Amino acid sequence: MSSLTLAQPQSQSSPSVAAGSAQYLSFMLGREMFAIGILAVREILEYLGVTPVPQMPPCISGVINLRGTAVPVLDLARRLERATGEITKRTCIIVVEVASADGPFVIGILVDAVNAVLDISAADIEAPPTFGAQVRAEMLQGIGKVQGRFVLLLNVQNVVSGSDLAAMVASGVRPQEAGS
């Protein structure tokens, strides 16, 4: 499985990162651009398929073998109640680490394509809309403006810790703990 491990993000005091800005990994779902905070991202994997697991919520595609550890894969399009795209050579799995009540865990997020790491200043981020949004407000951290285009900034913690994952945990299959 080909992967890209991200280097540690630069500190805010670094000259290449403007004061008051944060870094986000941008990616595509269909024709829409989304992004998540780079600090949650552990690595990016080429999509080589997943192993289905019976009786999982519809948004869980299955599991992948990540260096001998079974890691669940969340289909982000299904989680956000969107039509799933076809698998192409640009389809990737973004491996993230998030906190839970039982400690940190690792989960993969299936996306159509990964774009780039963006520096978005706090002044270019608006609060999530309270109505009329294409994505439920609790899933959004905000809306970033990058080169005249809007980027939906996802709150990765809320995206991967919703009721679908709670159902998965209750069924006895828990996302793999970090550091295992």
C-alpha positions as CSV (number, residue, x, y, z in Angstrom):
1,M,0.0,0.0,0.0
2,S,1.6,3.3,-1.0
3,S,1.4,6.0,1.5
4,L,2.5,9.5,2.2
5,T,3.4,10.3,5.8
6,L,3.1,13.9,6.6
7,A,6.0,15.7,8.2
8,Q,5.3,17.5,11.5
9,P,3.5,20.8,10.8
10,Q,5.6,23.9,11.1
11,S,5.1,25.9,14.3
12,Q,3.1,29.1,14.2
13,S,6.3,31.1,14.7
14,S,7.7,29.8,11.4
15,P,8.2,32.5,8.8
16,S,6.4,30.4,6.2
17,V,3.2,30.2,8.2
18,A,1.5,33.6,8.7
19,A,0.5,34.6,12.2
20,G,-3.1,33.7,12.9
21,S,-3.3,31.1,10.2
22,A,-3.7,27.3,10.4
23,Q,-2.9,24.5,8.0
24,Y,-5.6,22.3,6.4
25,L,-5.4,19.3,4.1
26,S,-7.8,19.9,1.2
27,F,-9.5,17.2,-0.7
28,M,-12.4,16.6,-3.0
29,L,-15.7,14.9,-2.7
30,G,-17.3,15.0,-6.1
31,R,-16.8,18.6,-7.3
32,E,-16.7,20.1,-3.8
33,M,-13.6,21.0,-1.9
34,F,-13.3,20.2,1.8
35,A,-10.5,20.4,4.3
36,I,-9.5,19.1,7.7
37,G,-7.0,20.4,10.2
38,I,-3.5,19.0,9.3
39,L,-2.8,18.2,13.0
40,A,-5.3,15.3,12.9
41,V,-3.8,13.8,9.8
42,R,-1.3,10.9,10.3
43,E,-0.9,9.8,6.6
44,I,-2.4,9.6,3.2
45,L,-2.8,6.2,1.5
46,E,-3.4,5.2,-2.0
47,Y,-6.8,3.4,-2.2
48,L,-6.2,-0.3,-2.8
49,G,-9.5,-1.6,-1.5
50,V,-11.0,-2.4,1.8
51,T,-12.1,-5.6,3.5
52,P,-15.9,-5.4,4.2
53,V,-17.0,-6.2,7.8
54,P,-20.6,-7.5,8.2
55,Q,-23.2,-5.5,10.1
56,M,-21.3,-2.2,10.0
57,P,-23.1,1.1,9.6
58,P,-23.5,2.1,5.9
59,C,-20.8,4.8,6.2
60,I,-18.1,2.3,7.2
61,S,-16.7,0.8,4.1
62,G,-14.7,-1.8,5.9
63,V,-11.1,-2.1,7.3
64,I,-7.6,-1.8,5.9
65,N,-4.4,-3.5,7.0
66,L,-2.1,-0.7,8.2
67,R,1.2,-2.2,9.1
68,G,-0.5,-5.2,10.7
69,T,-3.3,-3.3,12.4
70,A,-7.0,-3.3,11.2
71,V,-8.1,0.3,10.8
72,P,-11.8,1.1,9.9
73,V,-12.5,3.2,6.9
74,L,-15.2,5.8,6.9
75,D,-16.8,6.6,3.5
76,L,-17.0,10.4,3.9
77,A,-19.5,10.9,1.1
78,R,-21.9,8.5,2.8
79,R,-21.3,10.1,6.2
80,L,-22.2,13.5,4.8
81,E,-25.2,11.9,3.0
82,R,-23.9,12.6,-0.5
83,A,-23.7,10.4,-3.5
84,T,-20.6,8.2,-3.5
85,G,-18.1,8.8,-6.3
86,E,-16.5,6.1,-8.4
87,I,-13.2,4.8,-7.3
88,T,-10.4,6.2,-9.5
89,K,-6.6,6.3,-9.4
90,R,-6.9,9.6,-7.3
91,T,-9.1,8.0,-4.6
92,C,-7.3,8.1,-1.3
93,I,-7.7,7.2,2.4
94,I,-6.7,9.9,4.8
95,V,-5.7,8.3,8.1
96,V,-6.5,10.5,11.0
97,E,-6.2,10.3,14.8
98,V,-9.0,11.7,16.9
99,A,-9.9,11.7,20.6
100,S,-12.6,9.6,22.1
101,A,-13.9,8.9,25.6
102,D,-11.6,5.8,25.7
103,G,-8.5,7.7,24.4
104,P,-7.2,8.5,20.9
105,F,-8.1,6.2,18.0
106,V,-7.1,5.9,14.3
107,I,-9.6,5.8,11.5
108,G,-9.3,6.1,7.7
109,I,-11.4,8.6,5.7
110,L,-12.2,7.7,2.1
111,V,-12.1,10.7,-0.3
112,D,-12.2,11.2,-4.0
113,A,-8.9,13.0,-4.3
114,V,-6.4,14.8,-2.0
115,N,-5.4,18.3,-3.2
116,A,-2.8,20.2,-1.1
117,V,-2.0,21.6,2.3
118,L,-3.5,25.1,2.6
119,D,-2.6,27.9,5.0
120,I,-5.8,29.7,5.8
121,S,-5.7,32.8,8.0
122,A,-8.3,33.2,10.8
123,A,-9.6,36.3,9.0
124,D,-10.5,34.1,6.0
125,I,-12.6,31.7,8.0
126,E,-16.3,32.3,8.6
127,A,-18.4,30.6,11.2
128,P,-20.5,27.7,9.9
129,P,-24.0,28.7,8.7
130,T,-26.9,28.0,11.1
131,F,-29.3,27.1,8.3
132,G,-29.3,26.1,4.7
133,A,-25.9,24.5,4.7
134,Q,-25.2,21.5,2.5
135,V,-23.5,19.8,5.5
136,R,-24.9,19.8,9.0
137,A,-23.5,22.6,11.1
138,E,-22.0,20.3,13.8
139,M,-19.8,18.7,11.0
140,L,-18.3,22.1,10.1
141,Q,-15.6,24.0,11.8
142,G,-16.1,26.9,9.4
143,I,-16.0,28.0,5.8
144,G,-12.6,29.1,4.5
145,K,-12.0,31.5,1.6
146,V,-9.1,30.5,-0.5
147,Q,-8.3,32.2,-3.8
148,G,-11.9,33.3,-4.4
149,R,-13.2,29.8,-3.6
150,F,-15.1,28.5,-0.6
151,V,-13.6,25.5,1.2
152,L,-15.8,23.6,3.8
153,L,-13.6,23.1,6.8
154,L,-14.8,19.9,8.5
155,N,-14.7,19.3,12.2
156,V,-13.0,15.9,12.0
157,Q,-13.8,15.1,15.6
158,N,-17.6,15.4,15.0
159,V,-17.4,13.7,11.6
160,V,-15.9,10.5,12.9
161,S,-17.6,10.5,16.4
162,G,-21.2,10.5,15.4
163,S,-24.0,8.0,16.0
164,D,-22.8,5.7,13.2
165,L,-19.5,5.2,15.0
166,A,-21.3,4.8,18.3
167,A,-23.2,2.0,16.7
168,M,-20.0,0.4,15.5
169,V,-18.5,0.6,19.0
170,A,-21.7,-0.9,20.5
171,S,-21.5,-3.8,18.0
172,G,-18.1,-4.7,19.4
173,V,-15.9,-3.5,16.6
174,R,-13.9,-0.5,17.8
175,P,-11.7,1.8,15.7
176,Q,-8.1,0.8,16.3
177,E,-6.4,2.6,19.2
178,A,-3.5,4.8,18.4
179,G,0.0,3.5,19.0
180,S,-1.0,-0.1,18.7
